[in-house]
Amino acid sequence: MLLQELMRMRSTAEGAERDIAAYLIDERSRVSALSARELSRAVHVAPSTVVRFCQRLGYAGYIDLRDTMQAELSYLTSHFEGIDPNYPFDMGEQHMVVAHKIGTLYREIVDDTLGLLHPEALDRAVAAMGSAREVVVCATGVQLSFAEGFRNKMLKIGRTVELEPRTSSAFYRAAHARDGSVAFVMLSYSGESERLLRVARAARANGTPVVAITSLGGNALSGLADATLHVSTRETLEDNIGHFAMNVSTALLLDVVYACIFNQDYFANYERRVETARAYEASRGAAGAVPRDAARALE
């Protein structure tokens, strides 16, 4: 996300880059009317320095960066006006108040995520993951636990999903995935994790589909992906108490993709799921049945 990158540069960059980033953040309320010449005069640099700054961030020029920043600001100011997803409840509030606030936040996150979902991107993601013989999900941290639920659902309709928390192993799999039978799903809120980006680049080099589930904005992962599904992008990466928005958005988007894949062959998938469940219950009963009298003795 551009705003996050500008905030990072304001804290860590030096010289002109730091000054430009700081000015854009400080004057964000009037960025739509701020020209490149005005910006260069304000921070005492040449206009060419502003252009190079924009290009370093991946934009063609200042107008491109300004439009992206304005779009992100419009998005951020039009969502979650009632509840802060970083701190959705106040210290000392009663339990039921906290419960209702979290419930309200979840509803807002769901609406927000669906509002960011583009039909073409969803179609591409479903096509890539639905046609692959194997889906490899790459993530670091808490998001991988949500992918586990997706994997279990897909397994019950005969689809193979592998969770790969080790980016080194994921890279080797991507480097050798040459037959078009594998699709990679990259879960990254920032979209700037260099370890995940190396995997995405290796997959793209071999023509392997990459689906990104990431934050809104022109991050590096989105640029490498064949399809990008956006999570709710209101939380800060570190300054929050629960990653509520990221977690709910990720779970929702994975469930949506599963439902769409299921629906492509609804009756066959339904039968496959029911038969698999019955076979599992039958095998469990045959292998682990305990006589009723013995079971009572164990209680």
Phi and psi in degrees as GROMACS dihedral restraints (atoms count N, CA, C in turn):
[ dihedral_restraints ]
;  ai    aj    ak    al  type     phi  dphi    fc
    3     4     5     6     1   -59.2    20    10
    4     5     6     7     1   -44.8    20    10
    6     7     8     9     1   -61.8    20    10
    7     8     9    10     1   -38.8    20    10
    9    10    11    12     1   -64.9    20    10
   10    11    12    13     1   -40.3    20    10
   12    13    14    15     1   -65.7    20    10
   13    14    15    16     1   -39.7    20    10
   15    16    17    18     1   -64.5    20    10
   16    17    18    19     1   -40.6    20    10
   18    19    20    21     1   -64.3    20    10
   19    20    21    22     1   -38.7    20    10
   21    22    23    24     1   -63.8    20    10
   22    23    24    25     1   -43.1    20    10
   24    25    26    27     1   -67.5    20    10
   25    26    27    28     1   -34.3    20    10
   27    28    29    30     1   -60.9    20    10
   28    29    30    31     1   -29.6    20    10
   30    31    32    33     1   -92.5    20    10
   31    32    33    34     1   -29.9    20    10
   33    34    35    36     1  -116.4    20    10
   34    35    36    37     1   -24.1    20    10
   36    37    38    39     1   -76.6    20    10
   37    38    39    40     1   173.7    20    10
   39    40    41    42     1  -130.6    20    10
   40    41    42    43     1   161.4    20    10
   42    43    44    45     1    62.4    20    10
   43    44    45    46     1  -136.8    20    10
   45    46    47    48     1   -63.1    20    10
   46    47    48    49     1   -37.3    20    10
   48    49    50    51     1   -61.9    20    10
   49    50    51    52     1   -44.5    20    10
   51    52    53    54     1   -63.1    20    10
   52    53    54    55     1   -42.2    20    10
   54    55    56    57     1   -66.0    20    10
   55    56    57    58     1   -41.7    20    10
   57    58    59    60     1   -65.5    20    10
   58    59    60    61     1   -46.2    20    10
   60    61    62    63     1   -61.1    20    10
   61    62    63    64     1   -43.6    20    10
   63    64    65    66     1   -64.1    20    10
   64    65    66    67     1   -41.1    20    10
   66    67    68    69     1   -66.4    20    10
   67    68    69    70     1   -41.9    20    10
   69    70    71    72     1   -62.2    20    10
   70    71    72    73     1   -40.3    20    10
   72    73    74    75     1   -67.6    20    10
   73    74    75    76     1   -46.6    20    10
   75    76    77    78     1   -65.3    20    10
   76    77    78    79     1   -34.3    20    10
   78    79    80    81     1  -104.6    20    10
   79    80    81    82     1    26.0    20    10
   81    82    83    84     1   -63.0    20    10
   82    83    84    85     1   -24.5    20    10
   84    85    86    87     1   -68.1    20    10
   85    86    87    88     1   -20.9    20    10
   87    88    89    90     1  -121.8    20    10
   88    89    90    91     1    22.7    20    10
   90    91    92    93     1   -63.3    20    10
   91    92    93    94     1   -30.4    20    10
   93    94    95    96     1   -62.9    20    10
   94    95    96    97     1   -25.8    20    10
   96    97    98    99     1  -104.2    20    10
   97    98    99   100     1     3.5    20    10
   99   100   101   102     1   -88.6    20    10
  100   101   102   103     1   120.8    20    10
  102   103   104   105     1   -88.5    20    10
  103   104   105   106     1   163.9    20    10
  105   106   107   108     1   -62.9    20    10
  106   107   108   109     1   -37.4    20    10
  108   109   110   111     1   -66.5    20    10
  109   110   111   112     1   -41.8    20    10
  111   112   113   114     1   -63.4    20    10
  112   113   114   115     1   -40.6    20    10
  114   115   116   117     1   -63.4    20    10
  115   116   117   118     1   -45.6    20    10
  117   118   119   120     1   -63.9    20    10
  118   119   120   121     1   -38.7    20    10
  120   121   122   123     1   -66.1    20    10
  121   122   123   124     1   -39.9    20    10
  123   124   125   126     1   -65.8    20    10
  124   125   126   127     1   -35.3    20    10
  126   127   128   129     1  -103.9    20    10
  127   128   129   130     1     5.0    20    10
  129   130   131   132     1    62.1    20    10
  130   131   132   133     1    48.6    20    10
  132   133   134   135     1  -131.6    20    10
  133   134   135   136     1   165.5    20    10
  135   136   137   138     1   -74.5    20    10
  136   137   138   139     1   149.9    20    10
  138   139   140   141     1   -54.5    20    10
  139   140   141   142     1   -33.4    20    10
  141   142   143   144     1   -64.5    20    10
  142   143   144   145     1   -29.9    20    10
  144   145   146   147     1   -67.0    20    10
  145   146   147   148     1   -38.6    20    10
  147   148   149   150     1   -63.2    20    10
  148   149   150   151     1   -42.6    20    10
  150   151   152   153     1   -62.9    20    10
  151   152   153   154     1   -45.3    20    10
  153   154   155   156     1   -63.6    20    10
  154   155   156   157     1   -37.0    20    10
  156   157   158   159     1   -59.1    20    10
  157   158   159   160     1   -46.7    20    10
  159   160   161   162     1   -64.2    20    10
  160   161   162   163     1   -42.4    20    10
  162   163   164   165     1   -67.2    20    10
  163   164   165   166     1   -33.9    20    10
  165   166   167   168     1   -62.8    20    10
  166   167   168   169     1   -30.9    20    10
  168   169   170   171     1   -85.5    20    10
  169   170   171   172     1     2.7    20    10
  171   172   173   174     1    96.0    20    10
  172   173   174   175     1    14.5    20    10
  174   175   176   177     1  -107.8    20    10
  175   176   177   178     1   150.6    20    10
  177   178   179   180     1   -65.1    20    10
  178   179   180   181     1   -33.0    20    10
  180   181   182   183     1  -173.9    20    10
  181   182   183   184     1  -169.4    20    10
  183   184   185   186     1   -65.7    20    10
  184   185   186   187     1   -40.8    20    10
  186   187   188   189     1   -59.8    20    10
  187   188   189   190     1   -42.2    20    10
  189   190   191   192     1   -61.7    20    10
  190   191   192   193     1   -46.1    20    10
  192   193   194   195     1   -64.9    20    10
  193   194   195   196     1   -43.5    20    10
  195   196   197   198     1   -62.1    20    10
  196   197   198   199     1   -41.7    20    10
  198   199   200   201     1   -64.9    20    10
  199   200   201   202     1   -39.7    20    10
  201   202   203   204     1   -65.1    20    10
  202   203   204   205     1   -43.3    20    10
  204   205   206   207     1   -63.1    20    10
  205   206   207   208     1   -41.6    20    10
  207   208   209   210     1   -65.0    20    10
  208   209   210   211     1   -39.2    20    10
  210   211   212   213     1   -64.4    20    10
  211   212   213   214     1   -41.6    20    10
  213   214   215   216     1   -66.1    20    10
  214   215   216   217     1   -41.1    20    10
  216   217   218   219     1   -63.5    20    10
  217   218   219   220     1   -40.9    20    10
  219   220   221   222     1   -62.2    20    10
  220   221   222   223     1   -41.6    20    10
  222   223   224   225     1   -63.7    20    10
  223   224   225   226     1   -47.2    20    10
  225   226   227   228     1   -66.5    20    10
  226   227   228   229     1   -32.8    20    10
  228   229   230   231     1   -86.1    20    10
  229   230   231   232     1    -6.4    20    10
  231   232   233   234     1  -106.0    20    10
  232   233   234   235     1     4.8    20    10
  234   235   236   237     1  -130.7    20    10
  235   236   237   238     1   150.6    20    10
  237   238   239   240     1    55.9    20    10
  238   239   240   241     1    45.7    20    10
  240   241   242   243     1   -72.4    20    10
  241   242   243   244     1   -25.3    20    10
  243   244   245   246     1   -88.8    20    10
  244   245   246   247     1   -41.7    20    10
  246   247   248   249     1  -126.0    20    10
  247   248   249   250     1   130.6    20    10
  249   250   251   252     1   -80.8    20    10
  250   251   252   253     1   116.7    20    10
  252   253   254   255     1   -67.7    20    10
  253   254   255   256     1   -18.2    20    10
  255   256   257   258     1   -76.3    20    10
  256   257   258   259     1   -38.9    20    10
  258   259   260   261     1  -136.9    20    10
  259   260   261   262     1    78.1    20    10
  261   262   263   264     1   -76.5    20    10
  262   263   264   265     1    -8.8    20    10
  264   265   266   267     1  -141.2    20    10
  265   266   267   268     1   160.9    20    10
  267   268   269   270     1  -100.8    20    10
  268   269   270   271     1   155.0    20    10
  270   271   272   273     1   -60.0    20    10
  271   272   273   274     1   131.3    20    10
  273   274   275   276     1    85.2    20    10
  274   275   276   277     1     3.4    20    10
  276   277   278   279     1   -69.8    20    10
  277   278   279   280     1   151.7    20    10
  279   280   281   282     1   -64.5    20    10
  280   281   282   283     1   154.0    20    10
  282   283   284   285     1   -57.6    20    10
  283   284   285   286     1   -42.7    20    10
  285   286   287   288     1   -70.6    20    10
  286   287   288   289     1   -29.8    20    10
  288   289   290   291     1   -65.5    20    10
  289   290   291   292     1   -44.4    20    10
  291   292   293   294     1   -60.3    20    10
  292   293   294   295     1   -43.7    20    10
  294   295   296   297     1   -60.2    20    10
  295   296   297   298     1   -44.4    20    10
  297   298   299   300     1   -69.4    20    10
  298   299   300   301     1   -34.8    20    10
  300   301   302   303     1   -66.4    20    10
  301   302   303   304     1   -42.4    20    10
  303   304   305   306     1   -65.2    20    10
  304   305   306   307     1   -40.7    20    10
  306   307   308   309     1   -61.7    20    10
  307   308   309   310     1   -43.2    20    10
  309   310   311   312     1   -63.5    20    10
  310   311   312   313     1   -41.7    20    10
  312   313   314   315     1   -61.4    20    10
  313   314   315   316     1   -42.8    20    10
  315   316   317   318     1   -59.8    20    10
  316   317   318   319     1   -43.6    20    10
  318   319   320   321     1   -62.6    20    10
  319   320   321   322     1   -40.2    20    10
  321   322   323   324     1   -66.4    20    10
  322   323   324   325     1   -38.3    20    10
  324   325   326   327     1   -66.0    20    10
  325   326   327   328     1   -41.9    20    10
  327   328   329   330     1   -60.8    20    10
  328   329   330   331     1   -48.4    20    10
  330   331   332   333     1   -60.7    20    10
  331   332   333   334     1   -41.0    20    10
  333   334   335   336     1   -64.3    20    10
  334   335   336   337     1   -45.6    20    10
  336   337   338   339     1   -63.1    20    10
  337   338   339   340     1   -43.5    20    10
  339   340   341   342     1   -65.7    20    10
  340   341   342   343     1   -32.8    20    10
  342   343   344   345     1   -67.6    20    10
  343   344   345   346     1   -25.5    20    10
  345   346   347   348     1   -89.5    20    10
  346   347   348   349     1    -5.8    20    10
  348   349   350   351     1   -85.5    20    10
  349   350   351   352     1   117.9    20    10
  351   352   353   354     1   -95.6    20    10
  352   353   354   355     1   134.1    20    10
  354   355   356   357     1   -55.5    20    10
  355   356   357   358     1   -42.1    20    10
  357   358   359   360     1   -65.0    20    10
  358   359   360   361     1   -40.9    20    10
  360   361   362   363     1   -65.8    20    10
  361   362   363   364     1   -41.3    20    10
  363   364   365   366     1   -63.4    20    10
  364   365   366   367     1   -43.2    20    10
  366   367   368   369     1   -60.4    20    10
  367   368   369   370     1   -42.8    20    10
  369   370   371   372     1   -66.1    20    10
  370   371   372   373     1   -40.7    20    10
  372   373   374   375     1   -64.2    20    10
  373   374   375   376     1   -45.1    20    10
  375   376   377   378     1   -65.0    20    10
  376   377   378   379     1   -40.9    20    10
  378   379   380   381     1   -62.9    20    10
  379   380   381   382     1   -44.3    20    10
  381   382   383   384     1   -65.6    20    10
  382   383   384   385     1   -45.8    20    10
  384   385   386   387     1   -79.9    20    10
  385   386   387   388     1   -30.9    20    10
  387   388   389   390     1   -75.0    20    10
  388   389   390   391     1   -28.4    20    10
  390   391   392   393     1   -91.2    20    10
  391   392   393   394     1   -12.7    20    10
  393   394   395   396     1   -78.2    20    10
  394   395   396   397     1   143.0    20    10
  396   397   398   399     1   -74.0    20    10
  397   398   399   400     1   -24.2    20    10
  399   400   401   402     1  -144.0    20    10
  400   401   402   403     1   135.6    20    10
  402   403   404   405     1  -111.4    20    10
  403   404   405   406     1   126.4    20    10
  405   406   407   408     1  -108.2    20    10
  406   407   408   409     1   120.4    20    10
  408   409   410   411     1  -101.6    20    10
  409   410   411   412     1   123.3    20    10
  411   412   413   414     1  -113.4    20    10
  412   413   414   415     1   131.9    20    10
  414   415   416   417     1  -163.3    20    10
  415   416   417   418     1   163.5    20    10
  417   418   419   420     1  -127.3    20    10
  418   419   420   421     1   139.4    20    10
  420   421   422   423     1    87.1    20    10
  421   422   423   424     1  -151.3    20    10
  423   424   425   426     1   -66.6    20    10
  424   425   426   427     1   -26.9    20    10
  426   427   428   429     1   -63.5    20    10
  427   428   429   430     1   -25.8    20    10
  429   430   431   432     1   -63.5    20    10
  430   431   432   433     1   -28.7    20    10
  432   433   434   435     1   -66.9    20    10
  433   434   435   436     1   -31.4    20    10
  435   436   437   438     1   -73.4    20    10
  436   437   438   439     1   -31.4    20    10
  438   439   440   441     1   -66.9    20    10
  439   440   441   442     1   -25.1    20    10
  441   442   443   444     1   -64.3    20    10
  442   443   444   445     1   -39.2    20    10
  444   445   446   447     1   -63.6    20    10
  445   446   447   448     1   -39.7    20    10
  447   448   449   450     1   -62.2    20    10
  448   449   450   451     1   -44.1    20    10
  450   451   452   453     1   -60.0    20    10
  451   452   453   454     1   -44.1    20    10
  453   454   455   456     1   -64.4    20    10
  454   455   456   457     1   -39.0    20    10
  456   457   458   459     1   -64.1    20    10
  457   458   459   460     1   -44.8    20    10
  459   460   461   462     1   -65.9    20    10
  460   461   462   463     1   -36.8    20    10
  462   463   464   465     1   -60.2    20    10
  463   464   465   466     1   -35.8    20    10
  465   466   467   468     1   -72.5    20    10
  466   467   468   469     1   -11.3    20    10
  468   469   470   471     1  -114.5    20    10
  469   470   471   472     1    21.1    20    10
  471   472   473   474     1    80.6    20    10
  472   473   474   475     1    19.3    20    10
  474   475   476   477     1  -106.6    20    10
  475   476   477   478     1   136.0    20    10
  477   478   479   480     1   -93.1    20    10
  478   479   480   481     1   123.7    20    10
  480   481   482   483     1  -127.2    20    10
  481   482   483   484     1   125.5    20    10
  483   484   485   486     1  -110.3    20    10
  484   485   486   487     1   133.5    20    10
  486   487   488   489     1   -96.9    20    10
  487   488   489   490     1   126.3    20    10
  489   490   491   492     1  -123.2    20    10
  490   491   492   493     1    94.4    20    10
  492   493   494   495     1   -78.5    20    10
  493   494   495   496     1   -17.8    20    10
  495   496   497   498     1   -93.1    20    10
  496   497   498   499     1   111.3    20    10
  498   499   500   501     1   -67.3    20    10
  499   500   501   502     1   -26.4    20    10
  501   502   503   504     1   -64.8    20    10
  502   503   504   505     1   -45.3    20    10
  504   505   506   507     1   -65.3    20    10
  505   506   507   508     1   -40.0    20    10
  507   508   509   510     1   -62.1    20    10
  508   509   510   511     1   -38.0    20    10
  510   511   512   513     1   -62.2    20    10
  511   512   513   514     1   -46.0    20    10
  513   514   515   516     1   -64.3    20    10
  514   515   516   517     1   -38.2    20    10
  516   517   518   519     1   -64.3    20    10
  517   518   519   520     1   -41.5    20    10
  519   520   521   522     1   -66.4    20    10
  520   521   522   523     1   -37.4    20    10
  522   523   524   525     1   -67.5    20    10
  523   524   525   526     1   -24.9    20    10
  525   526   527   528     1  -108.9    20    10
  526   527   528   529     1     6.2    20    10
  528   529   530   531     1   -86.2    20    10
  529   530   531   532     1    84.5    20    10
  531   532   533   534     1  -110.4    20    10
  532   533   534   535     1    -5.0    20    10
  534   535   536   537     1   -98.9    20    10
  535   536   537   538     1     5.8    20    10
  537   538   539   540     1    75.2    20    10
  538   539   540   541     1    10.7    20    10
  540   541   542   543     1   -95.3    20    10
  541   542   543   544     1    -3.6    20    10
  543   544   545   546     1  -117.8    20    10
  544   545   546   547     1   141.6    20    10
  546   547   548   549     1  -123.2    20    10
  547   548   549   550     1   140.0    20    10
  549   550   551   552     1  -105.8    20    10
  550   551   552   553     1   135.3    20    10
  552   553   554   555     1  -115.6    20    10
  553   554   555   556     1   122.6    20    10
  555   556   557   558     1  -110.0    20    10
  556   557   558   559     1   119.4    20    10
  558   559   560   561     1  -103.2    20    10
  559   560   561   562     1   112.6    20    10
  561   562   563   564     1  -156.0    20    10
  562   563   564   565     1   116.1    20    10
  564   565   566   567     1   -62.4    20    10
  565   566   567   568     1   -46.7    20    10
  567   568   569   570     1   -76.5    20    10
  568   569   570   571     1   -31.6    20    10
  570   571   572   573     1    71.0    20    10
  571   572   573   574     1    16.5    20    10
  573   574   575   576     1  -126.1    20    10
  574   575   576   577     1    11.0    20    10
  576   577   578   579     1   -68.8    20    10
  577   578   579   580     1   115.7    20    10
  579   580   581   582     1   -62.5    20    10
  580   581   582   583     1   -32.6    20    10
  582   583   584   585     1   -65.1    20    10
  583   584   585   586     1   -43.0    20    10
  585   586   587   588     1   -71.5    20    10
  586   587   588   589     1   -33.8    20    10
  588   589   590   591     1   -64.8    20    10
  589   590   591   592     1   -35.1    20    10
  591   592   593   594     1   -62.4    20    10
  592   593   594   595     1   -39.4    20    10
  594   595   596   597     1   -65.6    20    10
  595   596   597   598     1   -44.6    20    10
  597   598   599   600     1   -62.3    20    10
  598   599   600   601     1   -39.9    20    10
  600   601   602   603     1   -65.5    20    10
  601   602   603   604     1   -40.9    20    10
  603   604   605   606     1   -63.7    20    10
  604   605   606   607     1   -40.9    20    10
  606   607   608   609     1   -64.7    20    10
  607   608   609   610     1   -45.8    20    10
  609   610   611   612     1   -62.6    20    10
  610   611   612   613     1   -36.4    20    10
  612   613   614   615     1   -62.4    20    10
  613   614   615   616     1   -26.7    20    10
  615   616   617   618     1  -100.2    20    10
  616   617   618   619     1     9.3    20    10
  618   619   620   621     1    71.7    20    10
  619   620   621   622     1    22.9    20    10
  621   622   623   624     1   -89.2    20    10
  622   623   624   625     1   130.4    20    10
  624   625   626   627     1   -61.0    20    10
  625   626   627   628     1   140.7    20    10
  627   628   629   630     1  -124.8    20    10
  628   629   630   631     1   124.5    20    10
  630   631   632   633     1  -111.1    20    10
  631   632   633   634     1   124.9    20    10
  633   634   635   636     1  -105.0    20    10
  634   635   636   637     1   134.3    20    10
  636   637   638   639     1  -116.5    20    10
  637   638   639   640     1   106.4    20    10
  639   640   641   642     1  -153.3    20    10
  640   641   642   643     1  -179.8    20    10
  642   643   644   645     1   -77.5    20    10
  643   644   645   646     1   162.9    20    10
  645   646   647   648     1   -69.4    20    10
  646   647   648   649     1   142.4    20    10
  648   649   650   651     1   124.8    20    10
  649   650   651   652     1   167.4    20    10
  651   652   653   654     1   -84.6    20    10
  652   653   654   655     1    62.6    20    10
  654   655   656   657     1   -81.9    20    10
  655   656   657   658     1   168.8    20    10
  657   658   659   660     1   -64.7    20    10
  658   659   660   661     1   -36.8    20    10
  660   661   662   663     1   -64.9    20    10
  661   662   663   664     1   -41.9    20    10
  663   664   665   666     1   -58.8    20    10
  664   665   666   667     1   -36.6    20    10
  666   667   668   669     1   -67.0    20    10
  667   668   669   670     1   -23.4    20    10
  669   670   671   672     1   -94.8    20    10
  670   671   672   673     1   -15.4    20    10
  672   673   674   675     1   -83.9    20    10
  673   674   675   676     1   148.7    20    10
  675   676   677   678     1   -78.1    20    10
  676   677   678   679     1   -28.4    20    10
  678   679   680   681     1  -146.1    20    10
  679   680   681   682     1   137.0    20    10
  681   682   683   684     1  -123.8    20    10
  682   683   684   685     1   125.3    20    10
  684   685   686   687     1  -110.2    20    10
  685   686   687   688     1   126.6    20    10
  687   688   689   690     1   -94.8    20    10
  688   689   690   691     1   131.8    20    10
  690   691   692   693     1   -83.5    20    10
  691   692   693   694     1   163.6    20    10
  693   694   695   696     1   -59.0    20    10
  694   695   696   697     1   128.9    20    10
  696   697   698   699     1  -118.9    20    10
  697   698   699   700     1    67.1    20    10
  699   700   701   702     1  -122.9    20    10
  700   701   702   703     1   -18.8    20    10
  702   703   704   705     1   -78.9    20    10
  703   704   705   706     1   151.9    20    10
  705   706   707   708     1   -88.7    20    10
  706   707   708   709     1   156.2    20    10
  708   709   710   711     1   -64.1    20    10
  709   710   711   712     1   -39.7    20    10
  711   712   713   714     1  -113.1    20    10
  712   713   714   715     1   -34.0    20    10
  714   715   716   717     1   -88.5    20    10
  715   716   717   718     1    68.6    20    10
  717   718   719   720     1  -153.4    20    10
  718   719   720   721     1   170.0    20    10
  720   721   722   723     1  -113.5    20    10
  721   722   723   724     1     9.0    20    10
  723   724   725   726     1  -170.5    20    10
  724   725   726   727     1    -0.1    20    10
  726   727   728   729     1    49.7    20    10
  727   728   729   730     1    40.4    20    10
  729   730   731   732     1   -61.0    20    10
  730   731   732   733     1   -48.5    20    10
  732   733   734   735     1   -65.0    20    10
  733   734   735   736     1   -46.5    20    10
  735   736   737   738     1   -60.1    20    10
  736   737   738   739     1   -44.6    20    10
  738   739   740   741     1   -65.1    20    10
  739   740   741   742     1   -48.1    20    10
  741   742   743   744     1   -65.3    20    10
  742   743   744   745     1   -43.4    20    10
  744   745   746   747     1   -61.6    20    10
  745   746   747   748     1   -45.0    20    10
  747   748   749   750     1   -62.1    20    10
  748   749   750   751     1   -47.3    20    10
  750   751   752   753     1   -61.1    20    10
  751   752   753   754     1   -42.3    20    10
  753   754   755   756     1   -62.6    20    10
  754   755   756   757     1   -48.4    20    10
  756   757   758   759     1   -65.1    20    10
  757   758   759   760     1   -39.8    20    10
  759   760   761   762     1   -66.4    20    10
  760   761   762   763     1   -38.3    20    10
  762   763   764   765     1   -65.5    20    10
  763   764   765   766     1   -38.7    20    10
  765   766   767   768     1   -62.7    20    10
  766   767   768   769     1   -45.2    20    10
  768   769   770   771     1   -62.8    20    10
  769   770   771   772     1   -45.2    20    10
  771   772   773   774     1   -58.4    20    10
  772   773   774   775     1   -45.3    20    10
  774   775   776   777     1   -62.3    20    10
  775   776   777   778     1   -38.8    20    10
  777   778   779   780     1   -68.7    20    10
  778   779   780   781     1   -40.0    20    10
  780   781   782   783     1   -65.0    20    10
  781   782   783   784     1   -43.6    20    10
  783   784   785   786     1   -57.8    20    10
  784   785   786   787     1   -43.3    20    10
  786   787   788   789     1   -72.5    20    10
  787   788   789   790     1   -16.2    20    10
  789   790   791   792     1   -65.3    20    10
  790   791   792   793     1   -28.5    20    10
  792   793   794   795     1  -142.6    20    10
  793   794   795   796     1    66.5    20    10
  795   796   797   798     1   -54.9    20    10
  796   797   798   799     1   -53.8    20    10
  798   799   800   801     1   -68.0    20    10
  799   800   801   802     1   -40.4    20    10
  801   802   803   804     1   -64.1    20    10
  802   803   804   805     1   -42.7    20    10
  804   805   806   807     1   -67.6    20    10
  805   806   807   808     1   -36.7    20    10
  807   808   809   810     1   -63.3    20    10
  808   809   810   811     1   -47.0    20    10
  810   811   812   813     1   -63.1    20    10
  811   812   813   814     1   -41.2    20    10
  813   814   815   816     1   -62.3    20    10
  814   815   816   817     1   -42.2    20    10
  816   817   818   819     1   -66.2    20    10
  817   818   819   820     1   -43.9    20    10
  819   820   821   822     1   -65.5    20    10
  820   821   822   823     1   -44.6    20    10
  822   823   824   825     1   -63.7    20    10
  823   824   825   826     1   -40.0    20    10
  825   826   827   828     1   -64.5    20    10
  826   827   828   829     1   -41.5    20    10
  828   829   830   831     1   -64.7    20    10
  829   830   831   832     1   -41.7    20    10
  831   832   833   834     1   -65.6    20    10
  832   833   834   835     1   -41.7    20    10
  834   835   836   837     1   -63.7    20    10
  835   836   837   838     1   -38.5    20    10
  837   838   839   840     1   -64.7    20    10
  838   839   840   841     1   -46.2    20    10
  840   841   842   843     1   -63.3    20    10
  841   842   843   844     1   -39.0    20    10
  843   844   845   846     1   -66.4    20    10
  844   845   846   847     1   -41.9    20    10
  846   847   848   849     1   -67.9    20    10
  847   848   849   850     1   -35.6    20    10
  849   850   851   852     1   -67.2    20    10
  850   851   852   853     1   -40.6    20    10
  852   853   854   855     1   -65.9    20    10
  853   854   855   856     1   -39.3    20    10
  855   856   857   858     1   -70.2    20    10
  856   857   858   859     1   -36.7    20    10
  858   859   860   861     1   -85.1    20    10
  859   860   861   862     1   -31.0    20    10
  861   862   863   864     1  -122.5    20    10
  862   863   864   865     1    17.9    20    10
  864   865   866   867     1   -64.9    20    10
  865   866   867   868     1   138.9    20    10
  867   868   869   870     1  -121.4    20    10
  868   869   870   871     1   128.2    20    10
  870   871   872   873     1   -51.4    20    10
  871   872   873   874     1   144.1    20    10
  873   874   875   876     1   -58.3    20    10
  874   875   876   877     1   -42.2    20    10
  876   877   878   879     1   -64.0    20    10
  877   878   879   880     1   -39.0    20    10
  879   880   881   882     1   -67.9    20    10
  880   881   882   883     1   -37.8    20    10
  882   883   884   885     1   -63.5    20    10
  883   884   885   886     1   -39.4    20    10
  885   886   887   888     1   -65.3    20    10
  886   887   888   889     1   -35.9    20    10
  888   889   890   891     1   -67.0    20    10
  889   890   891   892     1   -26.9    20    10
  891   892   893   894     1   -82.5    20    10
  892   893   894   895     1   -14.7    20    10
